[in-house]
Amino acid sequence: MKRMIKFLLLTLVVISPISICAEKDLMINECHNADVPAICMQCLESDPTSIHANHLGIAAIVINCLESHLHIITNNITNLSSKKDKGEVKTALEACKKDLSTNAATILSEAKTSLKTGDYDKTNRSIKLALGFPLGCRFNLKSVKFTSPQLFSQINIYAQLSDAAMRIIDRF
């Protein structure tokens, strides 16, 4: 009996790292096609379930990262807006906040639903459509001469995550 227990423990110790390495390789392979694989990997590594995820699960995790990042951008815009008095910048920030919290969030939710139902073309279209809102926001803010390196960096990361998600889904 003791021999059997030792054998089972030894088997678990030897097999577990191999399994984890194989799944980590899947994450690396999925992120490899993204323009910025480091951002994709950072997203996946932030979710403890990613190590056990298949291709579909990895795509879902990246979409969850998009949702989280959208909330970060929206909160940053809310903060910036609260510090501004009336004017073009305040109006642009408020419009951004509305578009991101309502339109982009709804479209990302649709992307998740489409992914679950296996409509991958619709998933990609939704991700691309949702990306238009933060990019449009950045354009509008620049047009009223507003700059925020932190906000614009967050929008760039969102765009990179969107690209990663679409490239992962394209491979289905």
Protein Blocks (a to p, Z undefined) as FASTA:
>chain_A
ZZmmmmmmmmmmmmmmmmmmmmmmmmmmmmmmpmblmlmmmmmmmpmklmmpcfklmmmm
mmmmmmmmmmmmmmmmmmmmmmpccdjklmmmmmmmmmmmmmmmmmmmmmmmmmmnopak
lmmmmmmmmmmmmmmmmmmmmmnopacfklmmmmmmmmmmmmmmmmmmmmZZ
